[in-house]
């Protein structure tokens, strides 16, 4: 099924004859798209609809655990996606006063041949007016996928209100030409006589991710074979469940056989599980014999623990099976080396040339994986749900690329890796390694390299021609300069005659051009000066091109032998350059001279021989821009992209995919995984995650209750899919890991030897209160509800500020490197802490002290030496709100490496009946419970905060 975006991107800039185009068919497809696209549904909403919280309430059902068909599976997410989109628009309308606005200079109907012949009238080009340099309000920067609303009023004069947008005219940005020009698909045609009425507009939301999810849910041509395997639990799992139940019923009747029957059931269960986990037709080898040694070397060098090795080997067994399609789960609790495991697995898959797609829900998650893989690229595609996620994967991956030999230190092999995403959001320009694999950058570089007029081939031929005909080139250059000198002299003569005539006529004469300027223009260099300058100019560009070719060409087009030849050529050119630097100004550097003869021998023996070994076209045909894009994607072994972008990975662009790996799978909404699960030829999928940490964010409460935010990982666990546990944690000191291990993971996680060593226990501040783990009771605080109903507790803010001040002082005095994180579940508290601390520690700390203040959601995936948790709530009812969420508590309690200090009101938390009640009980049992007023500095800080609070109330 074609989408509007695909069609538009293909034809919007279409300017060649289109007589063969079947416009009626295109119009039919577009008409169907107009009725079924997500934006079409959004366009049907009035402002009243958007504000109606019951609009889809009757259509939303709780998403089931099992599905009877693929159609049912896809369709069950549709009403929830619409409601979630409506909620985001609702939120945007409610906060219009903070939204970016823009002034419109013109609105013009698209008039190219495609739009004229398809009778499409709802597509317009918008030009914005330049922003006032003194205007400090937020500027709107158009991006593809933006939803905007136009208004006949000047929204920049006063902050916009909802009534200013009534009747609602929505637009979807599908093309951006520059900072002030973009193309929009509007919700209705704009009559020609009304275009001038629209004076301004406002940005509402970005719809691109939801659109991609929508398209995946409505993709009639998708390969859904693998999806069939995730609709329900495996038949063999259902059979063993039924068998065990049947045997247990018999054991109630015959008690004396119960023990034996249960043993039999257990053995049968193991047998059936073995059948579901392994395919008997494939044998028992993890990898092919020819590759087993190199694969085992990669695993051995990674120094993995037994659970990590088992996870990788299990995945390889799945990959080698050609008889069944399956989805495997790896359970990676906090600090268990999940990223290292995934990176090692991908390294092995690269070695085996297994084409793989890797997705992740956060920016950080993708970078964590990809940063370890750039040098090992073989045949893998990597995706992630967000742009920063991809950047993080690629950045970490690049660290392994650089080896010890000259060849390994080149960027050879990066051409097999493509990073696709938003340049700004991914921080491409700040990271050279990311630029080397960024898709748009590569297309631009290769376009220049293979330009017929000034590309690699032209430069290579030019330097060879120059070195073979140095004397003739010099004579030609001298002739050109002499001709130029003759022209200048002729102009001077004519000018002089004109000036004399003007003087005779009494006219004013302009001053003559200085003689030195004329001489500089036609300064004829010596032979040595000419050779040196021309050689340097030609070879400098050529050497830049060599690096770009090694970096951006896939290995299938540039061999390691080609790279070695380039390195040898650069060395040869360097030797020639050094010779010219020393000898080009000598008197005998001329025809027949000793030094010139030495130069010729150096050129013929060394440089020309090396240059002639270099390929001119690398077997690549002449390519246009679109061809280069296809070339990059078609020949890439690894493609990093967001999860929703996986829908664009069609067979003509990337070919067939063997394996899908979704990292941080428990943080990805199941409907977001569907696009990746539809990849062409996909046989197996591997999901890595932890359902006991935070799931994906859902904006609508009814959608959340209906399990719209639930991940595929969590649902598969619920219906009985086996998950392989990574059971050794390397992050937390044992006194920190003890509580979450017991509460969330049933004590199944063991502490690695490194965190049990004495040196891992660090005391940053004096006093037992500031040991590896402590609960610090702040009983005199008061919760206040800020704008947006997010609570804050200024007494806790004061306590945290004092602790951080002391940590910073210790770090500065001892020159001790220290990273500190402050976590609170509430945005109001996060803002209050940030306002109190300001940028003091960012500007003064340098590289020794780092401070990160975030919400729990913002800290997922992160870690710091010291973590301070502010629980905020302080009331006599034990009301803790969403602090009660166990997943949120798990994330907060597992971020610290050396010290975890929980700040809170004991009475409130103990009465809550939540996980925090258990934490207080645990801290008392372990004698890690402390009262803040027992510390003089904290007591003084609390008193000051209370005084300020009383003063502000008057």
N, C-alpha and C positions, 0 to 999 in steps of 0.2 A: 504494500500500500504506500503510495506516494504521499508525502506530506507537503503542506504549503511551503514550508521553509526550504525543502529540497528543491521544489520547482522554482521558487523565487530566486534562490541563490544561483540556479542554473541559468535563468533567463533574464534577470533584471537588467543586466548590463549587455543584453543581446543587441547587437547592432547590424549583424550581417543579414543577407536575404533569408527570408523564412517561408518561402513559397511551399516547401515540402512539409511544413509543420502542420499537423492535424489539430488545428485550434479548437474544433468542435469537441474532440476527445479530451483535450486539456481542459476546456471549459466544463465538460461533464465531470471530470475528476475534481476540479476545483469546487464545483457546486456541491459535490458530495462532501468534500473536506469542510466547506463552509458550514455544513449542517452538523458535522460530527466532531469538529475540532474543539479543544478546550476553550480557546478564545471565543469560538462561536457561542459556547454556553455562557461564558462570562459576559459577552456582548448582549445576551438576552436579559441580563439583570438590570433592573432599575435601581436607583439609590435606595428605594424602599425595600427591594429584594435583598440588597447587600446588608442592610441594617436588620433584616428579619432573621433572627437566630433560629427560627423554626422552619426555615425554607426547605431544608432536606431532612428534617428530623424524622419524618415518617418513612423515609426511604433508607435510612441508615440502620443496618442490623449489625449485631455483634459478629465480627469476622470469625468464622468457625475454625476449628482445629484441623478438620479434614474436608476434602472437596471431592465431589464425584466426577468432575470433568474440568478440563482446562478453561472452557468458557465460563463455568461457574466461578472458577478461581479468579479469572481476570475481572469479571463483572462485579464481584463482591467489593472491590476496592473503589469503584467508580463514584458512588455517591459520597463516600468519605473524602475522596480527593476533591470533589466539587465543594463540599462543605468546608474543607480545610482551606481551599482557595478563597472561598467567600469570607471566611474568618480573617484571613490575611488582608483582604481588601477592606473589610469592616474596620480592622485595626488601623489601617492607613487613613481611612476617612475620619476616624475619631481623633487622629493625631495630625490632621492637615496643617495645623499651625507650625509644625516642625518639619514638614516635608519640603524638599527642594522644589522651587518654582522657577519658571523661565518665561521670558518675554518672546513673542513670536514676531519675526520680521515678515515672513510670507508663508503661505500654504499653497502648493501647486500640485495639480493632478499629474500622476505619472503618465507620460505621453509616448513612451517608446513603442515599437512595433508590436511587441508581445502584448502589452496591455490594451493597445488599440484594437487588435484583432481578436482578443479574448473577451472584449467588452467588460473589462474589470474596472470599476469606478471607485472602489473604496481604498485605493492606494495613493498616497500623497507624499510629496517631499516637503519637509518643514525646514525652514531656515530660522535660526534664533538670532536675536539681536545681541550685539556684544555686551558683555557684562561690564558694569561700571567698576573701575579699579578700586574705588572707595567703598563699594558695597561689600560688607563683611558677612552677608547671609550665605547660606550654603548654596553652592553653584550646582546646577544639574549637568551631569556629564552623561549623555545618552549612550546606552549599551543595548546590544541586541537582546531581545527578550523582555525589555522594560514595558510595563503597562503605564500609560500616561492618560490624563484627562485634560481636555481643552475647555477654556472658559472665555466668554466674551468680555469679561472684566479684567482689569489689570491686577493680577493677584500679588504682584510684587509691591504695590503701594500699601496694601494692608494684608495681614496674614489671611490666607484663604479659609473660607468656611464651607461646609457641605452644601449650603444653598447656592453658593457661587458656581457649583458644578451642575446645577439642575436646569434643563434636562441633561443627563449624563452622556457625554461623548467620549468613549474610551478608544485608545489607540495602542497598537502593539508594534513596538519598534523592531523591524526586521533587517535593517541595513543602516550602517553609520558611515558617513563619508568624511566626517571631520568633527571637530569639537562643536561646531554650530550647525551642521547639516546632517539630517538623517531621514530615513524613509519609514512610513508608518502605514499599517493596515488598520483602518478605522472601523468602528462598530456599525457604521452606516455611511452611505455616500454623502459627501458634502457638496451641495449645489454650488455652482460657480459664483452665484451672486451672494453667497454666505461666507466664502472663504476669508474675506477681509474682516469679518466680524470677530474672528477668534484672535484675541490679543495676547493671551498667555496660557500657560498650562502648568500642571503639577505632576510630579512623579509619584506613583502610588505603590508599586511593587515590581519585583522581577518575576516573570512567569515561566522562565525558560526551563527550570528543573521540573516543575509540575507539568509543563507541556511535554517534555520528554517521557515522563512517567505515563501520561495520558496516551501518548502515541504507542508506547510499549503495551499498554493494556488493550489497545485497539489494533494491534498489528496482526492482521489476518495472514500475512505471509511469513510470520516468524516460525523458526524451528523450535517447536515446543516439546520435543522428545524428552529432553532431560526434565522439563517441568512436570511431565507425567509421573516421574519417580518421587516427587516431593508432595504430591497431593494428599497422600495417605502414608501410613507406616507400611513397611515392606510386608508382603503377604506372609512371609515366613515368620516375621515377628508376631503377626496376628495369630498365626497357627500355634506358635509356642505358648502364647498367652492363654489361648483357649485350652491347650493341652494341660498346662499347669493348673488352670482353674478346675478342669475336669478331674484331675488327679487329686486335688485338694478336697473335692466333694467326696470322692471315694475314701479318702483318708478319714473323713468324719464318720463314715460308716464302719470302716475297719481300722480302729485305732492302732491295733497291733501291727498294721502294715504301713502306718502313716510315715514313719521314719524312712522306710525303704522307698515308698512311693515318692516322697519328696526328694530323696537322693536321685532316683531315676529321673524325675522331672528336671532336676538341676543338670544332670548329665545330658539329657536330651536338649535342654536349653542351650548348653554349651555347643552341642553339635550343630543345632540349627543356626546359632549365632555365627559359628565358624563358616557355615554355608553362605550366610548373608554377607559376611565380611570378605570372603575369598571365593574366587571363581576356580573350580577344579580344572576347568579346561585350560587355564593359564599356567598351571604348575605352581611352584612355590618360590621362584626366583624374584627378587625385588627388582633387579635390573638385568638387562641383557649381559651375557658373559663378556662381550667385547668392551663394555663400558663399566663393568663392575669395579675394576681397580681404581679408575679415575673418580668415580662417584664416591667410593669409600674413602678415598684420599680427601675429597672435599669435606665430607662429614667428619673425618678424623681431625683435620686441621681446625675445624670450627670448635672443637673441644666441647661438645654437647653432652648433656646428661642422658641417662638411659631413656627417660620419657620423651625427650626431644628427638633422639635418634629413632625411637619407635614410631613417632609421629611422621617423620620423613619417610622412613621405609614403608610404612603403611600407605602413604600417599603414592609412593612409587609403584606399589603393587596395584593400586587402583588405576594408575595411569597406564600400566602395561596391559590391562585387561581390555580386550576388544570385543568381549561377549556380552557385556552389560554396562548400562549407564548408572551412575550412582552419585550420591552426595555424601561427603564425609565431614565430620565435625571435629575440630580440635578446640579443646577448652583451655583457654589461657588466662588464669587469674592474674591479678596485679603482680608485676615483678618476676614472673616466671620465665622470662626470656622468650616471649612469644615472637618479638620482632627478629631476634637472632635466629630463631627456628625457621620463620618464614623466609628470611633472607638466604639462609643456607639451603632450604628447599628450592628456592628459585635459582640459586647458583647451580644446583644439581640439574634442574630442569633445563637450564640454559646449556649445560654441558651435553645433555641428552637431546638437545634441539627439539624440545617439547613446547609447542606454541601454547602460551598460557596468558590468560587475562587476570590481572590482579586489581581488585577494587578495595577501597576503604572509605569509611564515612567521614573522616575528618582530614584536614590538611596535614596535621602532624603525623597521622598514622601512615600515610603513603610515603612521606619523606623518610620515616623511620625504616621502611623496608628498602626503598629504592636506592638510598644512599650507599648501601652495601653491595650493589649489584652492577654498577655501570661498566666496570671493567670485564665482567663475565658474560656480557650479552651474547646470546645465541638465538633462540627462537621463541621469545616471550613477548606478550602484550601485557601491560600493567595499567589498571584503571584505578580511580579513586573518586569518591562522591563529590569532593570539593577541590578547588584549585590549590589552596594552601596545602592540602593533604598530599597532592602530587608533588609539589615543590619539596616537601619534607622528605618524601621517599627518594626522589632523585638526588637531593643534596647529600644524604647519608650514603647513598649508593656509590657516589663518585669517589669516595675516599678509598675504595678498594682498587680504583682503576690504575693508580700510579704505582709502578713497580720500580725495580732497581736498574734495569738495563736501559740503554738509550731508547730502544724501540718501545719498551713498555711505558716509558715516561711520556710518549706521545699520546695524543688523544685518539689514536687508532682504535676503531671498534665502536666509537660513540655513534657512528652512522647507522648502526643497527638499532638504535634507541631513539624514539620520538616522544617528546613531551608536548601534549596538546592541552591548552587551557588559556586562561586570561592572564595576559602579561603582567598587569599591575597587581592583581590579587595574589599572584604566585611569586612576586618579587624577582622576576627574571633578570632585570637589569642590575640587581645587586649581587648576583651569583653567577660567576663565569661558567661553572660546571653546568648550571641549568641552561644558560644561553647556548651552550654547545649542543644541547639536545632539544631545544625548544623548536617546535614545528614551524612556526612562522619565520623564525630566524633562519632555519635550515632552507626553507623554500626560497627566501631572499638570497642567501649565500649561493646556493646551487644555481639559481637563475643567473647570477652574475658570472659564476665560474664557467657556465656553459653557453654564455652569450657568444654569438658568432662574430661580433664586432670587437669585443674587448675582453673575452674570457680567457680561460687557461690555455686553450690551444693557440690562440693568437699570441699570447705572451711568450709561450714556449718557443714558437716558431720565430718570434722577433729576436729573442736572445740568441738563439742558434744562428740565425741569419747575421746578426751583428758580429758575433765572435768569428764567424767564417769569412766575413767581408769587412773587417775593421778599417782597413785603409780606404776602401771604396766608400764606406759610410762617412769617414772623415772628410774625404774629398767632396762628397755630396753636401755635407754640412757646411763646409767652407764656401762651396759654390752658392748655397742658399743665403749665407750671411753676406757674401759679396754682392749678390743680387739685391739683397735688402739694403745694403749700404748704398748701392747705386740708386735705388728708388728714393732713399732718404736724401741723398745729395741732390737728386733731381727736384725733390719737393722743396729743399732749401733754396735751390736756385730760383724756382718758380716763385717761392714766397718772397725772396729778395726783390725780384722784379716787380711783384705786386706792390710791395711796400714802397719801392721807389716811385712807382706810378701814383700811389696814394699821396705821397709827399708832394709830388708835383701838382696834384689836384687839391692840396691843402687838407687832406683827410687825416684823421688820427690813426696812428700805426701801433699795433700791439707789440709788446716786448718779444724779443726773439727767444727761442728755446735755447737753454744753456747747451754749450758744446759738449759738456761732459755727459749729458743725458743722451745725446745722439751717439756718442762714442760707446756708451754702455750698451745700447741696443744692438750695435753691430760689432761688439768686441769679439774678435776671432780668437778662440782658445788655441793653445798649443795642442799637438797631437795627444800628448800624455794627459792633459787636462780633459780633453774631449772623451778619451777612452774611459778614464776614471769615472767621470760624471755619468756618462751614458750607461756604463756597466752597473753602477750603483742603482740608478733609477730602474733599470730593467729587472735586475735580480732581486731588488727589495720587494717589488710587487709579486714576482714569481715565488719567492720564499713564503710570503703570506698565503699565496694560493696553495702551496704544498701543505701547509698546516691545515687549511680549510678543507682540502680534499681528504686528508687523513681523518679529519674530525667528522665530516658530514657524509662521506660516501659509505654505503654498506660494504661489509667485507667481501661480499660476493662480486663487487665491482672493482675493488682495490685490494690486491693481495698483500700479504706481509712482505713479499719480495718487492712489490712496488714501493712500499713504505721504506724498506731498507735502501732502495735505490734513491729515494728522495732524501733520506738522511745523508747518504754518501754524496749526493749532488750538492746539498747545502754545505757540507764540509769542503767539497772541492771549490765551490763558489767563494767560501770564506777564505780559502788559501789564495785565490786569485785577488780577492779584495785586499788582503794584507800585502800582497806583492805590489799592487798598484799604489797603495798608500805610501809605500816606501820608495818606489822607483818611478812613478809616472812623471815626476817633475825633473828627473835627471835628463841631462843633455843627450845621452845616447838612447833615450826612449823614443826612437824614430825609426823609420824604415831603414833596415840594414844595420841598425845599432845593436849593440850587445844585449842590453836590457830588453829591447823590444823582441829580439830573437828568443830570449828566455821566456818572455811573456807568451809568445806564440807556441813554444814547446809546452808550457804549462797548460795553455788552453787546449791544444790538440790532444795531449796525453791524458789530462785530468778532467777538465770541465766539460768539453764537448762530448767526450765519451760517456760521461755520466748523464748529461742532458739528453742525449739521443736514446738512452735506455728508458726514459720516462714516457709513459703512454700519453697520447694526445687526446683521446676521447673516452677511454676506459670502457669501451663497448656500449656507451650510452648514446641513444639517438638524439636528434634535436628535439628539445622539449619546450613546450609553452608553459605558462604559469600553472594551468590546471593539470598538465601532464606531470609537472614536477611534484605537485601535491600528491598525485596518485603514486608516483614513483617512490616518494618518501614513505608513504604508508604501506604500499605494497611490498617494499623490500625491508621494512623495519622488522626486527625480531622482537623488540619490546616497544609497546606503545602505552605510555602513561596517559590516562585520561580520567575524568570524573566518571562515577558509576552511571549517571544518567546519560553521559555521552556514549556509553557502550552501545546504545541503540543505533548509533551512526556507523558502527563497525560492520558494514555489510560485506558479503563475500567478495564483491568486486574490488573492495578497498584493502582488505586485510587477509582474505583467504579463510581457510577453515581453522578453527581454534580447538585445541585438544583439551585444555584444562582451564577452569575458572577458579581463581583463588580470591575470596573475599576476606580481607583483613578487617578486624574490628567489626565482624559481621553482626554482632548483637546490638550495635549502635545504628544500624541501617534499617529503615522501614522496609518491610517485606516487599511492598510494591516497587520500591526503588531497586530491589535486587532483580526484578523481573526483566528489565532491559538487558542486564548482563547475562541472565539465564537464557536469553534468546540468541546468543551469539552463534554464528553459523558453524555447523559441524561440531558443536560442543558435546563432549561425551561425559565428562566428569566435572564435579565441582568440589572445592574444599572450602569450608567456612571456618574461620578462626575467630573466636570471640569469647565473651564471658557474659552470660545473661544476668549475672548478679551485679553488673555495673549499669550505669545509666543507659537507657534506650534512646532512640531518636526523639527529637523534640516534636511535639504535636501542639498546635496552637489552640485547637478547639477541644473543649472539655468532653463533649459528646463523642467526638472521634476517639479521644483517648480512652473513654470508657468502652468503646466498641472495639478496642484493640487495634486501631489503625497504626499506632506507633510500634506495635510488636514486630520483632525481627523474624526473618525466616529461621535464623539459628534457634531462637527461643521456641518457635512453634514445632520445629522438628524434634527438639528435646522433649517437648510435652507429649508428642505422639510416639515416643519410644525410640527415636534414633540414638544409636550409641555415640558418645562423644569421648574422644581421647584426651585425658587430663595431662597437662604439663604440671608436674607436682613438686618442683623445686623453685623456691623464690630467692632472688638475688638482690632485692632492693632494701628491705626493711630490717632493722635490728630486731632480733627475736622478741624483745619486750614490746615492740610495736606490732609485729605480725601476729602475735599470740591471739589477741582478741578477734580480729577479723577472720583469721583462720578457723577459729572455733565456731564463730557465729554464722559465717557465710559458707564455709567449705568443709564443715564437719571434721576439721582437724586433718584433712587429707594432704595438706601442703607441708612440706618439710623445708627447713631453713638451710640454704647453701652454706658450705664451710666458711666462705669468705665473710658472711654476715655474723657468724658465730665467733670470729676471732676477736680478741680483746681490743685490737686497734680500731675495730669498727665502732666501738662504743665511745662516743665523743661527748665531752662536757663543755658546752660553749659558754655557759653561765654558772656561777657558783651557787650552791644550795641544792638540796634534794628536790626542791620544787621543779628544777630545770634539768631533770635527768632525761633518760631516753623516752620515757612515757609518763605523763601525769595529767590528771584532771584538776584544774584550778577553779575553785568555786568563787564566783563573783556574785554574791547574794544581794548586793545593794544596787544592782542595775535596774533600769526601767525601759521596757520596750515601748517605742514610739512608732506610729505608722505614718510613713512619708507619703508623698504624692505617688499614686499608683499602688497604694496599699502594700508597700514593701516595708517591713519593720526594720528599725535600727535600735541599737543600744549604746548610747554614748559613753556609759561607764566602761563597757567592754572595749570600746574604741580607745579610751584613755589607757586602759591596762595594756592593750596590744601595742599602742604607741610607745609606752614606757619600755616594754620588753624589746621592741625593735631598736629603740635608742641604745639600750644596753648591749645588744648584739652587735650593732654597728661600731660602738666604742671598742668592744673586745676585738673585733675584726681589724680595726684601724691600728690599735696599739700593738697587737701581736702580729700584724701583717698576715693574718690568717684568712684564707679564702673561705667564703661562706655564702651559701644560697638559702634564702628564706622565702617561704610562701605563706600567705595569709588566705585562708579559705572561709567563706561564709555562704550559707545557702541562699541568702537574701541580697538582692541587688542594692537595696537601700543601705544595708550595712557595708557592702563593698564600696559604695560611693562615699559613705561617711568616713571610712578608713582612708580611702585615697585622698579625700579632701584634707583630712587631718595630717597625713604624712607629706602631701604635696610631692614635689619632685626632688626633695632634699637628698634622698638616698640614691637617686638616679644620677644626680649631677656631681655628688661628692665621693661616691664610693669607688669609682674607677672600675678596675677588673676584679677587685678583691670581694666586694660585697654586692650581691644582687638581691633585689626584692621584687616579688610578684604577688599582687593582690588580685584575687579572682573569685568568681562564684564557683560553686562545685562543678557546674557544667563546663565552665571555662578551664578547669584544672584537669579534666579527664585526660589521661594519657601522660600527664606531667609528673615530675618528681623534684623534690628539693631536699637539701640537708636538714633543714628545720621546717616543720609545718605547724602553724598556729591556727586552730579552728575556733571561730567565733560562732557560737550557737544562737546568740541574740535573745531568744525567748525568755521572758521573765514575768511570770504571772502565777497566781495561786491556784489556777485550775488545771495545770499540767497541759495546757493547750500549746502544741508545738507546730501545728500546721503541717506543711509538707516536709518539715524536718523529720517527720515520722517515716519518710520513704527510706526503705532499707538499701535500695540501690544507691541513692544519693549519699547515705551514710557510709557505705562501703567505699565509694570513690574517695570521699574526704579522709577516711581513716587509713588509706593505703598509699598516700602520696609521699610520706616522709621516709628518708633514708636513715637518719641518725636520731632525730628527736621529734616527738609528737606531743604537743601541748594543747589540750582541749580547754577552752574558756567557756564557762556557762554557769547558769543558775541551778544549783543542785536540786532545790525544791521543785522547780518547774519540771526539770527533766526526769526526776525520780517519779513524779506523779503521772508522767505522760504514758507510761506503759509501753514505751517504744524501745528501740534498740539502745537509745541513750540511757534508759533506766538500767539496762544490763551493763552498759559501760561504767556507770557510776558504781554499781555493785562490784564490778571487776576491779576498778581502781581502788576501792576500799579494801578488798580482799588482798590485793597485791601491795597494799600500803603505798599507793601512788596518788592518793587523794590529798589535795592541799587547799587551803583557804587563802585567797589573795591578800586579805588584810594582814596576814602574818608576815608579809614582806613589806618593809617600810616604804620602799620606793613605789610599790604598787598601791599601798594604802594612801599615800600622798596623792598619787595620780587619780585614784578614785574620788577622794575628797574634793580635789579641784574640779573634777567633772560634775560632781553633785552640786557644788557651789555655782558653777556656770549654769547648770540646769535650773536651779532656783532663781538665779538672776534673770535668765531669759524668760521666765514665766511672768515677770512683772512688767 
